[in-house]
């Protein structure tokens, strides 16, 4: 069985778009889970950076290394991600895939 991939994403919202972005982030991972793309047994979260109004952080586990690519090819996920990008400043979506230390 392929190993899950830990992902952390930072989002910097455009001024005035914070609430809408926050709403999308509340449901983002749940929708990916419904599509079978995230590891169900691993924890995930979405949060706002303390002391800011427009910086958010999300963390979740892709089911495996190929799940992100499947998501990129899914029209519903593409639409969701385009909405998120429209709510963020230029280069305001910064994903990082991580490998845990043994």
Phi, psi and omega per residue, in radians:
X1 nan 2.357 -3.122
X2 -1.236 2.574 -3.108
X3 -1.389 2.476 3.026
X4 -1.111 2.717 -3.120
X5 -2.061 2.089 3.122
X6 -1.310 2.283 -3.137
X7 -2.230 2.384 3.023
X8 -2.182 2.284 -3.117
X9 -2.215 2.318 2.994
X10 -1.833 2.484 3.138
X11 -2.211 2.305 3.043
X12 -2.020 1.902 -3.067
X13 -1.307 2.594 2.973
X14 -1.180 2.642 3.066
X15 -0.971 2.313 3.136
X16 1.518 -0.104 -3.111
X17 -1.866 0.075 -3.026
X18 -1.049 -0.820 -3.081
X19 -1.146 -0.711 3.132
X20 -1.156 -0.732 3.101
X21 -1.103 -0.761 3.115
X22 -1.006 -0.728 3.111
X23 -1.088 -0.748 3.112
X24 -1.131 -0.690 -3.124
X25 -1.192 -0.432 3.105
X26 -1.166 -0.423 -3.071
X27 -2.021 -0.145 -3.032
X28 -0.971 -0.992 -3.069
X29 -1.181 -0.607 3.101
X30 -1.046 -0.705 3.125
X31 -1.199 -0.729 3.081
X32 -1.053 -0.650 3.122
X33 -1.162 -0.715 3.099
X34 -1.033 -0.551 3.123
X35 -1.478 -0.013 3.108
X36 1.333 0.448 -3.032
X37 -1.776 -0.218 3.124
X38 -2.000 2.662 3.108
X39 -1.239 2.117 -3.044
X40 -1.252 -0.507 -3.045
X41 -1.519 -0.111 -3.098
X42 -1.689 2.546 3.131
X43 -1.281 2.711 3.045
X44 -2.477 2.825 3.086
X45 -2.723 2.761 2.935
X46 -2.285 2.369 -3.050
X47 -2.610 2.809 3.043
X48 -1.786 2.388 3.115
X49 -1.155 2.247 -3.135
X50 -1.040 2.383 3.096
X51 1.493 0.072 3.109
X52 -2.222 2.849 3.039
X53 -1.866 -0.330 -2.941
X54 -2.191 0.137 -3.130
X55 -1.965 2.182 -3.107
X56 -2.142 2.678 3.101
X57 -2.304 2.395 3.113
X58 -2.288 2.486 3.091
X59 -2.410 2.385 3.076
X60 -2.771 2.986 -3.139
X61 -1.950 2.060 2.958
X62 -1.099 2.562 3.126
X63 -0.946 -0.729 3.111
X64 -2.842 3.124 -3.077
X65 -1.090 -0.468 -3.121
X66 -1.470 -0.254 -3.064
X67 -1.087 -0.670 3.125
X68 -1.061 -0.707 -3.131
X69 -1.193 -0.646 3.064
X70 -1.106 -0.746 3.115
X71 -1.064 -0.720 -3.133
X72 -1.101 -0.459 -3.134
X73 -1.606 -0.084 -3.115
X74 -1.545 2.148 -3.052
X75 -1.097 -0.638 3.124
X76 -1.156 -0.753 3.126
X77 -1.171 -0.732 3.096
X78 -0.995 -0.766 3.131
X79 -1.092 -0.770 3.112
X80 -1.069 -0.820 -3.128
X81 -1.136 -0.614 3.093
X82 -1.153 -0.666 3.081
X83 -1.090 -0.760 3.119
X84 -1.074 -0.829 -3.132
X85 -1.074 -0.643 3.107
X86 -1.124 -0.474 -3.137
X87 -1.502 -0.136 -3.088
X88 -1.888 2.740 3.054
X89 -1.140 2.926 3.087
X90 -0.999 2.290 -3.075
X91 1.042 0.502 -3.097
X92 -1.541 0.019 3.062
X93 -2.010 1.976 -3.043
X94 -2.179 1.651 3.095
X95 -1.471 2.572 3.055
X96 -2.400 2.182 3.020
X97 -1.654 2.381 -3.017
X98 -2.124 2.649 3.008
X99 -2.016 2.204 3.136
X100 -1.189 2.548 3.060
X101 -1.368 2.456 3.111
X102 -1.387 nan nan
